[in-house]
Amino acid sequence: MVNITTLSNPFPGLRSYEYEDHALFFGRDTHISELRQKLLGSGFLALIGSSGSGKSSLIKAGLIPSLENSKEDKEAWTVVVFKPGAHPVRNLVSALYGQLRKMAITDFSEDLSESDWSLNTAEQMVLTLVSALGGNKLLLVIDQFEEVFRYEMAVGGDREIRAEASVFIEIILTLINPDHALAYAAITMRSDYLDHCTDFKGLTEAINLGYYLLPKMTQREVREVIVKPIETSGAEITPELVKILLLEIENNPDSLPILQHALLRTWNKWSVTQLPSVPISVVEYEAIGTMKNSITVHAEEIYNQKLDDRRKNAAEKLFKTLIVLGANDAPTLRPTPLKDIVKITGVPEYQLIDVIDAFRERGVSFLSPHQGIFLSPDTIIDLTAERILNLWKRLSRWIDEELESAKLYKQLSTTALLYNDGKAGLWVNPELQLGLKWQKDNKPTAEWAKRYDPYFERAINYLEYSRKEYEFAVKSQEDKQRKALTQSRYLAIMGIGLAIVATVAVLYLTYLQAETKQALKESDIKEQVAQTERKRAEEQSKEAVVQSKIAEQQQEIAEQQRLLTDEQKQIAFQQREIAVKKEKEAVQAKLFANQSEDVAKIALAETQQQKRIVENEKLEVLKQKVKVDTLVLVANRQREKADAATEKEKQLRLLAVARSIAIQSYQMPESKDDIAALLALQAYRFNDKDAKDSPDVFNALSKLAESKTVLRRHTDIVRSISINADHTKLASASEDGTVKIWSLANMSQRPESFPLPKGVSKDLRSVLFSADGKNVFAGSSDGRLFSWNDGLVTAPPKVIRAQNAPVNTLLYDKAKLISVSSEGSIRSWKVNGNSLDSIQNVKTRHALLCAAISPDGEILMCGSTGGKILAFDLSDLKKDPIVYSGLEFGNQVSSLAFSPDGKRLITSNNYGSLYAWNLKNNAINGRGNSITGRHTSAVNSIIFSPNGKKMASCSFDGSIHIWNYKDILLQQQPVVIRDNDNWVMDLCFTADSNKLISCGADKSVRIWDINTDQLYAKVLALVKRNFTTDEWNTYIGKDIDYQKTMRE
C-alpha cells in the first residue's frame, strides 16, 4: 500500500524542541522574557525544573531566538549549545571547535577535541578558543547539567570523571566571573540534583545569583502549546479534543513530553486517514491510545514490527541494563556506555545498535543520543524521559524482573560473605531452588553483577557449592531409604499371601446369596403386560363422520375478476399535425441586388472631382493603414493569450479534481462497486501528460492494481541486493548467513542458496555480482569477503579476511572490486577466477558508511560519520582524498549516488534530508540544493533507474521515495511507498526501469510495479462499467462534462 503525501508534523514528540523549531514553540512568552532579564542581569542563568517540565525546549526554542531577534540588543550573539555528558571538558572543547568551523575560522587546522591535551591545560585551551570566536557576545548553553553528576554516579564514582567534572565547573566559573566576564552561561538542570552542586566550590553561589525555578504552565499557556502549532501548520483541531487534553495535563502537570508525544502520534494518524480540511478529532486521539496508552502502543509497534526475535531479546537486555536497583529498592535510571552494555548483556554490538536506532528514530526518540549522532563504543545510552518507565507496560514488567534479579543477587552475595566469615550456612530449599532458577533464566555476567556487588565469583561459587552439598545430602538420604525398603519387602510378601487366601473365600459366599434373589423378581413382571392391550380397539371408530362437509364451499370465488381491462386505448393519436407550416418563407430575399449601379456612377463623378485632394492625402492614408495592421496584430495576440489562459485554468481545475478524486479512491475501502477504480482511472485521464508526476494518482492505481510481489525465503534481515549485468538474476544477502540467487524471469521459482562455511559470522552486509556475472561477492559484519562461482552452487566460497569491521559497500570498477568498511578502510582487489588478489589497502581516519563510483570511473566518493565526503582518485587510492564538509551533510552522510550523466551528486544525511550537488570535473561545485520529500530517518540507499528518468531512496523509516529526476529541483513531491513492515535496507531497478526491487528488516525481497501507464492498464482491465450520471455529478462535479471511462 502507498501512503498519501501529508503536511509536516509540527510536534517533536519525546525529544525537546530545537532552535529550528522555534516558529512552532508557543506558550512560554512570559517565561522567556523573565529568563532574558535574569541572564542579562547576572551573566549566568540556572533554569531548574523537574524531569519533563520543558527546560531544554525553553532555552533552545525560546530564549536563544529571543536574544537573537531582540531589537533592544544591537550586538550579535554567538551561541554554543552542548551537553556535558561523561566528559564535560572534552565536550566543551569539541563544541567550541565546532562553532569555529561553522564560522569558517580556519586558524585551527585540526579537531582540538581529539588532540593530545590534559586537564592541566584544558582551561588555557578553552580560553584560546573563546578568544578566537571574536567580538560577539558568547552564550554557552549547557543542557542537562545534571549529567556532570549522573555519569559519575553511573560508573561508581570514577576518580577521573570526578576530576574532569571539577575542572569543567572551574572553567565555567572563570568564563562568567563578573570581574572579567568572557561569556554568558545558561544551564538547565533537574531539581533533584541541586544537592550535588554543594560538592563544588563556587557553583552554589553562582546558581543562587541566576536561579530560576520553572513555574507550572497555566491552562491558557497549555492551550497555546496544543492549538497554535496546528494552526501554524495549516490544520485545525476540535474544541472537544482540546478540552480533553487540557484536563489530562492538569491532572499530570509533569507530562509535557507525553502530551507532545500523543499530539505527534495523533497528527500522524490524522494525516493518513483524513483530508487536510477535516479537523483533528477525538477519533484519531483515541486511535493512538490517548496519553495514557500512546507510549505503550507506539513502543509495541516498534518492538513487534521492527525487531526480529534476536533483536527483541537484545531490546529486553538493553532496557534492563539501563535500570538499576536504587535506594529503598526503587528503580533508578543508569546511563551506560555502549561498550559496557555489550559486556553486561553479551549481545553483539551491531544488534544493540539496530535496537537503539529503532528506538531513537525521528518521531520516536525513546532513547538518547538522538538520531544522527554516531554511536561509538564510548557513547552513553539513556532514556529520554523517565515517564516511559511507567507508561510502557512491557518495560514496567522488565523493570520488575530486573529489580527482583538484583535483589536476589544482593541477597546471595551477602549470604556468601557471611558464610565465608562463619556467620551463615549454605543455602537449602526454597532459597537454593530460587537461586538456581535465577542463574538459569538470567545468565548473569560479572559486568552486570559489578553494579551491585563486585564479588560475583564468590557469590556464584557459594551458590554452586550449596547445590553440590544439597545434592550430596539428598543422595545420602535416598541411599538410607533404599536399604530400609529392601528389608521391609520380604515381610510384606508373606503378609500379602495370607490376605489373598482369605479374600477368595469371602467372595465365593457373596456370589451364592445374589443368585437366589434374582429368580424371585422375574415372576412379578409378566402379569402386568396383558391388561394394557384391551383399551386401544375402542377409540378408532369415531373419526369417519367429520370429513364429508368441507368440499362444498370452494366454488363461488372464481367469477369476480373479469371486468377491469378496457379503458386504456385512446391516448396515442393526437400529435401528428405540427410539422407542415414552415416551408413557405424562403423565396422573397432575391430582389435587392440590382440597385447599386446608379450609386456607383455618382460616386465615380465625385471621385474625379476630388482627385487632387485624394492625391495630397495619400501618405496619411498609408500611415493609418500601418497603425490599423498593428492594432489587428496586437488584438490577435491578446486573444491567443486569453484562450491559452482559459485553457490553463481549465487544466488546473482538472488537475485539482484529479488529485481530490485520487485521494478519495485511495481512502475508499475495498468493495465490488468499481467506484474506487473508476475514480483512479478518471484521475489519471484528467492528469493526462502529468499523470506520471502525480503521487496521488500513483497511490490510487498502485493500491487497486496490487502492484507488488513479496518473496520470503530468508530467515533474518536482508541487508543488500544486486542485479547481474544482463539483468537476468538478482542476488540477496542476509543476516541468516546465505546469499540467494533469484531468477528475474520467474521470481516464484525457488532461489539457489549460497551458504557460508561453518564457524564464520553469518551477518552479511553487502552483495555484488562481478561485471561478467560469473562471480558473486559478499561482505560480512566481521570484515570478511566471500567469493562464489555463480555456476557452482554447492562449492564452498573463497574466504578472505579483508577488513576489521563491517564491509558496508562493494563496488565494481572495470576489472577491480572495491570494498569499503565502517572502520575507515578501502581496499581494491583484482578478480582472478574465484580468488581475490589485493591491489591497494587504504586506511582513513573516518568511519565510512557508503560509497559510489563516478560514471567515468575516475573518482570514488565516500560518505562518513563525521559529516564529511571524501573523494578518492581510483587510479591511486593512496593519494590524499579531497574532503568536503557542509551543514547539509549533517552528522553523517548515510548514502550517496552519482547521476547517470555525472553532472550531479545526490547525498543524504542522518536526518533523512536529500541534497543535489552540481559537479564540475567530478568535483562538488557550489552549495547543495535541497530535494523536496525528505525521509524521517537516515537514508540507506539512493539509486537511479537504467533509463536515467527515475531516482529512488529508502530509509530506516520504512519508506521508499521515487522522484522524476528531470524535475528533482522543482519542489516535486515524490511518490511515497510505505507498504513495508520494517526498515528498508537496499534498492535496485529492473532493466526496463518499470519495476523497483527492495529488501529489508522484515526478511523479505519485494518487487514493485512503478510504471503508472502499466498500472492504469491493469486497473482498466478490472473495470466492467462506466460512471452513472449521478455518480459523476457526486464525485466529479456537474461543471465538468461527463466522460465515459470505458471507451468503446
BELURHU-V120985 format. One record per helix or strand of 3 or more residues. SS is the DSSP state (2 for helix, 1 for strand). FROM is the first residue (numbers start at 0). LEN is the number of residues. If there is no record, write none. Layout:
SS;FROM;LEN  SS;FROM;LEN
This chain:
2;18;6  2;28;14  1;43;6  2;54;14  1;76;7  2;87;15  2;111;3  2;118;14  1;136;7  2;146;8  2;158;17  1;183;7  2;190;9  2;202;8  1;210;3  2;218;14  2;238;13  2;255;18  2;281;6  2;289;17  2;308;13  1;322;3  2;326;3  1;330;3  2;337;8  2;348;10  1;379;4  2;387;4  2;392;28  2;430;12  2;445;4  2;455;66  2;525;3  2;529;4  2;545;3  2;596;13  2;610;6  2;617;50  2;674;19  2;694;11  1;707;4  1;717;6  1;728;6  1;737;6  1;751;4  1;763;6  1;774;6  1;783;6  1;797;4  1;806;7  1;815;6  1;824;8  1;834;9  1;847;6  1;858;6  1;867;6  1;881;4  2;886;3  1;892;6  1;903;6  1;913;7  1;938;6  1;949;6  1;959;5  2;964;3  1;974;3  1;983;6  1;994;6  1;1004;5  2;1011;11  2;1028;7
